[in-house]
Amino acid sequence: MTTRLGFLIPPANPTIEPEMNALAPPGVTVHFSRMVIQEGGGGLEGQEERNRTQLAHLDETADLLVKVKPAVMMMAHAAMSYTLGRKAEAELMARMEQKYATRVSTAFAGVSTASRRPMARCAAASSAPGISA
């Protein structure tokens, strides 16, 4: 049986797809849907405005990804977590879980959950220079 992981990713991020494909163990497939932006991408200039546009269109992005029936849907966009803040991010994840009937999470939510729950195993990865787990 194959487990599908879904990722909502920024439109200009070139690393998430190859990294997640390389990290996926046998029996796990990874699927991606790129978030909407009108113009630009990559870099700090206009980041907040792009985040707001992506949030406004997030359901459209997730509507496409949910068609592959992922076991988990990850919002793989750290800047989005900063824009939302913890409370709004948690509310968004809860709304999306209800709408899509699948677990929805973010990197920040995963760190928060990990700090409150005992775990047998945990893996983390980052493409940021100088960061390793």
Beta strands, then each sheet from edge to edge (+ up, - down):
strand 1: 3-9
strand 2: 28-34
strand 3: 72-75
strand 4: 103-106
sheet 1: 2+ 1+ 3+ 4+
end
